């Protein structure tokens, strides 16, 4: 452990600003993935173990689109929309057939999809590490705040993810679709009795959750390696977020994502060999103190 270095960082404005910026960026990207996962579980009752693979496909779609167009914005849009369509096919042709089944059946179907997508990636893009690199338009001098450096592209990423998070929160709370989704999560039978096509609602929710994962993959492609199996680690962290934040709680997912983002950012200084362990320790502590999660509701 390097707790002395961590204490020095917390006492230094420049280090504090730099690590905070990194933690915010990591946390908001993780939120995009985890919010989609918790949204799908909250409405469909499906534990989507293939969610990390959707994140991976978003990165690959964005990489290919960037190589063709040279535009980061086109790449991000292709990654998001492409994964939304992929998720829609996944839900309609596979998951729709196992609604109400036990978790083992869900696990087997999702694990099969993980294996298929990993092999498809190897066939189409190969098994080597690929990288998009930071686009030229974002190769700007970093922002200097209190002596700390905030990379220009990190600031862009944080702004985009914050806008998406705000749009998701507004959409769930102030639109008819959001009200239907929240009602379907509580009582889908009543929603169907009111004449609303729950099949369409389920498909739309899964496509939205997949789009969030694809957006996270596309946005992170310039700063992370794109490689087969890249969805495994993000999936594990997403499940930690859903447990800490509360299954089905988007607000809880946001709080948990930021907690893990700061844990990874500052932990890389104070306890670099125990960052993963610290994340699981936080999850265990939440389970002991509030099993329903930070934003979850206790069962009656």
C-alpha positions in Angstrom: 0.0 0.0 0.0 1.1 3.5 -0.8 -1.2 5.4 1.7 1.4 8.1 2.2 1.3 9.0 -1.5 -2.5 9.0 -1.4 -2.5 11.4 1.5 0.0 13.6 -0.3 -2.3 13.6 -3.4 -5.4 14.5 -1.4 -3.5 17.4 0.2 -2.3 18.7 -3.2 -4.7 20.6 -5.3 -3.1 19.7 -8.6 -3.1 15.9 -7.9 -6.7 16.2 -6.5 -8.0 17.9 -9.6 -6.2 15.4 -12.0 -7.4 12.3 -10.2 -10.9 13.7 -9.7 -11.2 14.4 -13.4 -10.1 10.8 -14.2 -12.5 9.4 -11.6 -15.4 11.3 -13.0 -14.7 10.2 -16.6 -14.3 6.5 -15.5 -17.4 6.7 -13.4 -19.6 8.2 -16.0 -18.6 5.7 -18.7 -19.3 2.9 -16.3 -22.7 4.5 -15.5 -23.7 4.3 -19.2 -23.1 0.6 -19.1 -24.5 -0.1 -15.7 -27.6 2.1 -16.2 -28.6 0.0 -19.3 -28.0 -3.2 -17.3 -30.1 -2.1 -14.3 -32.9 -0.7 -16.6 -33.2 -4.0 -18.4 -33.3 -5.9 -15.1 -35.8 -3.5 -13.6 -38.3 -3.8 -16.4 -37.7 -7.2 -18.1 -36.5 -9.1 -15.0 -33.6 -10.4 -17.1 -30.1 -10.6 -15.7 -28.3 -9.8 -19.0 -24.9 -11.4 -18.7 -24.2 -10.5 -22.3 -24.4 -6.8 -21.6 -20.6 -6.5 -21.6 -20.4 -8.0 -25.1 -22.8 -5.2 -26.3 -20.3 -2.7 -24.9 -17.5 -4.5 -26.8 -19.5 -4.4 -30.0 -20.1 -0.7 -29.6 -16.3 -0.2 -29.5 -15.8 -2.3 -32.7 -18.6 -0.7 -34.6 -17.2 2.7 -33.7 -13.7 1.7 -34.7 -14.8 0.6 -38.1 -17.0 3.7 -38.7 -14.1 5.9 -37.7 -11.7 4.2 -40.1 -14.2 4.8 -42.9 -15.5 8.3 -42.1 -12.7 9.8 -40.1 -15.3 11.4 -37.8 -15.5 10.6 -34.1 -19.2 11.8 -34.0 -20.2 9.5 -36.8 -18.3 6.6 -35.1 -20.1 7.3 -31.8 -23.5 7.4 -33.5 -22.8 4.1 -35.4 -21.6 2.4 -32.3 -24.7 3.5 -30.4 -27.3 2.8 -33.1 -25.6 -0.4 -34.3 -25.7 -1.9 -30.8 -29.3 -0.8 -30.2 -30.3 -2.7 -33.4 -28.2 -5.7 -32.3 -29.8 -5.6 -28.9 -33.3 -5.5 -30.5 -32.5 -8.6 -32.5 -31.1 -10.3 -29.4 -34.3 -9.5 -27.3 -36.8 -10.4 -30.0 -35.3 -13.7 -31.2 -33.7 -15.1 -28.0 -34.6 -13.3 -24.7 -38.3 -13.0 -25.5 -38.5 -16.8 -25.5 -37.2 -17.1 -21.9 -39.1 -14.5 -20.1 -40.3 -16.0 -16.8 -37.7 -18.7 -16.9 -35.2 -19.3 -14.1 -31.8 -17.5 -13.9 -29.9 -20.6 -15.1 -31.8 -20.5 -18.5 -31.0 -16.8 -18.8 -27.3 -17.4 -18.0 -27.0 -20.2 -20.6 -28.6 -18.1 -23.3 -26.5 -15.0 -22.5 -23.3 -17.0 -22.2 -24.0 -18.5 -25.6 -24.4 -15.0 -27.1 -21.1 -14.0 -25.4 -19.2 -16.9 -27.1 -20.8 -16.2 -30.5 -20.0 -12.4 -30.4 -16.4 -13.1 -29.3 -15.9 -15.5 -32.2 -17.6 -13.1 -34.7 -15.3 -10.3 -33.5 -12.2 -12.6 -34.1 -13.4 -13.5 -37.6 -14.2 -9.9 -38.7 -11.6 -7.8 -36.8 -9.1 -10.4 -35.7 -7.8 -11.2 -32.3 -5.2 -8.5 -31.9 -5.4 -5.4 -29.8 -6.7 -2.5 -31.8 -6.8 1.2 -31.0 -8.7 4.1 -32.4 -6.5 6.7 -30.8 -7.7 10.2 -29.8 -9.2 11.9 -32.9 -7.2 14.8 -34.3 -9.9 17.4 -33.4 -9.5 16.5 -29.7 -5.8 16.7 -29.6 -5.8 20.0 -27.8 -3.8 21.2 -24.8 -5.2 20.0 -21.5 -7.2 22.3 -19.2 -5.1 23.5 -16.2 -7.1 23.8 -13.0 -5.3 24.6 -9.8 -2.1 23.2 -11.3 -3.8 19.9 -12.2 -4.1 18.7 -15.8 -7.5 17.7 -17.2 -7.0 16.1 -20.7 -9.2 17.8 -23.3 -10.7 14.6 -24.5 -11.6 13.6 -20.9 -13.5 16.8 -20.5 -15.4 16.1 -23.7 -16.2 12.6 -22.6 -17.5 13.8 -19.2 -19.6 16.4 -20.9 -21.2 13.9 -23.3 -21.8 11.2 -20.7 -23.3 13.8 -18.3 -25.7 15.0 -21.0 -26.8 11.4 -21.7 -27.3 10.8 -18.0 -29.4 14.0 -17.7 -31.4 13.1 -20.7 -32.0 9.6 -19.4 -33.1 10.9 -16.0 -35.4 13.5 -17.7 -36.8 10.9 -20.1 -37.6 8.4 -17.3 -39.3 11.1 -15.1 -41.0 13.5 -17.5 -42.1 11.6 -20.7 -45.0 9.2 -21.4 -42.5 6.5 -22.4 -40.7 7.0 -19.1 -43.9 6.7 -17.1 -44.9 3.5 -19.0 -41.4 2.0 -18.4 -41.7 2.7 -14.7 -45.2 1.3 -14.6 -44.1 -1.8 -16.4 -41.3 -2.3 -13.9 -43.9 -2.4 -11.1 -46.9 -4.0 -12.6 -46.6 -5.2 -16.2 -50.0 -6.9 -16.1 -51.8 -3.7 -15.4 -49.9 -1.9 -18.2 -51.0 -4.6 -20.6 -54.6 -4.3 -19.3 -54.6 -0.6 -20.1 -54.1 -1.5 -23.8 -50.3 -0.8 -24.0 -48.4 -3.3 -26.0 -45.9 -4.6 -23.5 -44.0 -6.5 -26.2 -43.1 -3.2 -27.8 -42.2 -1.7 -24.4 -39.9 -4.6 -23.6 -38.2 -4.4 -27.0 -37.7 -0.6 -26.6 -36.3 -0.9 -23.1 -33.8 -3.5 -24.1 -32.8 -1.5 -27.2 -32.3 1.5 -25.0 -30.2 -0.4 -22.5 -28.1 -1.9 -25.4 -27.7 1.6 -26.9 -26.3 2.9 -23.6 -23.8 0.1 -23.5 -22.9 0.7 -27.2 -22.4 4.4 -26.5 -20.1 3.7 -23.6 -18.0 1.3 -25.8 -17.9 3.8 -28.7 -16.9 6.7 -26.4 -14.2 4.8 -24.7 -12.7 3.4 -27.9 -10.2 6.3 -28.3 -8.7 5.8 -24.8 -9.0 2.0 -24.3 -7.8 -1.0 -26.3 -10.4 -2.7 -28.4 -9.9 -6.4 -28.1 -12.1 -9.6 -28.0 -13.4 -10.3 -24.6 -13.2 -6.6 -23.5 -16.7 -6.8 -22.2 -15.9 -9.2 -19.4 -14.2 -6.7 -17.1 -16.8 -3.9 -17.7 -19.6 -6.5 -17.1 -18.1 -7.4 -13.7 -17.9 -3.7 -12.7 -21.4 -3.1 -14.0 -22.8 -5.9 -11.7 -20.9 -4.4 -8.8 -22.6 -1.1 -9.6 -26.1 -2.6 -9.8 -25.5 -4.3 -6.4 -24.2 -1.2 -4.7 -26.7 1.1 -6.4 -29.7 -1.2 -6.1 -31.1 -3.4 -8.8 -33.4 -1.4 -11.0 -32.3 2.0 -9.6 -30.8 4.4 -12.2 -30.1 7.0 -9.6 -28.4 4.4 -7.4 -26.4 3.3 -10.5 -25.1 6.8 -11.0 -24.0 7.1 -7.3 -22.3 3.7 -7.4 -20.6 4.4 -10.7 -19.0 7.6 -9.3 -17.9 5.8 -6.1 -16.2 3.1 -8.2 -14.7 5.7 -10.5 -13.1 7.5 -7.7 -12.0 4.2 -6.1 -10.2 3.2 -9.3 -8.7 6.7 -9.8 -7.4 7.4 -6.3 -6.8 3.7 -5.6 -4.3 3.5 -8.4 -2.2 5.8 -6.2 -2.9 4.6 -2.7 -3.4 0.9 -3.2 -2.6 -0.1 -6.8 -2.5 -3.8 -6.0 -5.9 -3.8 -4.2 -8.1 -1.6 -6.5 -10.3 -4.6 -7.6 -10.4 -5.9 -4.0 -11.5 -2.5 -2.7 -14.4 -2.4 -5.2 -15.6 -5.8 -4.0 -15.1 -4.7 -0.4 -17.4 -1.7 -1.0 -20.0 -4.0 -2.5 -19.7 -6.4 0.5 -20.1 -3.4 3.0 -23.2 -2.2 1.2 -24.7 -5.7 1.2 -24.1 -5.9 5.0 -25.5 -2.4 5.8 -28.2 -2.0 3.1 -28.8 -5.2 1.1 -31.3 -3.4 -1.2 -28.5 -1.1 -2.4 -28.1 2.7 -2.1 -31.1 3.5 -4.3 -33.1 0.2 -3.9 -36.2 -0.2 -1.9 -36.5 -2.8 0.9 -38.8 -5.6 0.1 -42.0 -5.8 2.2 
